[in-house]
């Protein structure tokens, strides 16, 4: 190995195999130890001890690629196929492949840090050492903040929502209104969707910020909703606001609501080609036009016994079925009357009845 005078030699046993590789020699650890060599895959070089100093051998990527292409041609393995064509076309470029390092563990850590909701937000005790007094900013620490805005255009209308958690984590929504609407109606649609999302997240304290003076004043009861459509929206909003312990609706200048305003003006094409950090939704009907229908004759579903067991510890009379249900229910969780299946490494998966598909 090496060139004179820095050359070293060792007696080694080789196994000759026929394989389509870009390497002409594969050295095992015992061979590397025999030469007392130090390989560097990043530099494509191997250094070793000789009597006249440190010798080295460097790899030749261009020659390796040409030998690889020649071996494919000689073996007839897809000689006229796409593999040979691409190998020839890419052979003229000095392309180096750097494998991407794993990010799974770091991505999981970031997800836990950003998306874990504090214990006190669900009515529990705050995880603080005994005797420690922590000053709180009521606006930033105790309240989630919802920014909403609606925009009505001739060709399309849309809503923008930005939900900020107590830790500053942002969730962005862009909503396309697939129906004709006015600007104030678009504002109400944005507010209704935003309150529904916050209710699903089980937010306790919420501060709502909008730049429509009319909508904010009507919701707070300062202005009278004279038109029937506005009155319908108000009646629909009242039950949504009562699901929170505290819910304040405040007016802010348009300059402070610029991000939600920009989301309301997005088109569906812009959302689909965005970076993926914005959630997109399409509303086919106005919220006040959606009729609530009580289901009749739904029939039994396989999730009913599991929900009954988790809610009331109900068990079937048959011993075998009782044992089967007890074991099966361990894989599920019941949150606010909704059945979920989940484990530690994956998010919760919601199960639906056949009529909810």
Protein Blocks (a to p, Z undefined) as FASTA:
>chain_A
ZZdfbdcdddddddddddddfbfbdcdfklmmmnopacdfklopacdddfkbccdddddf
klmmmmmmmmmmmnopoklmmklmmmmmmmmpccdddddddfklmmmmmmmmmmmccfkl
nopacdddehiacdddfklmmpccddddddddfkbccdddddddfkopacddddddfbdc
dfklmmmmmmmmmmmmmmmnopabdcdddfbfklmmmmnomaccfbfklmmmmmmmmmmm
mmpmbdcdddddfklmmmmmmmmmpcfklmmmmnolaccdddfbdfklpccdddehkbpa
fklmmmmmmmnopacfblklmmmmmmmmmmpcceehiacdddfkbccdddddfklZZ
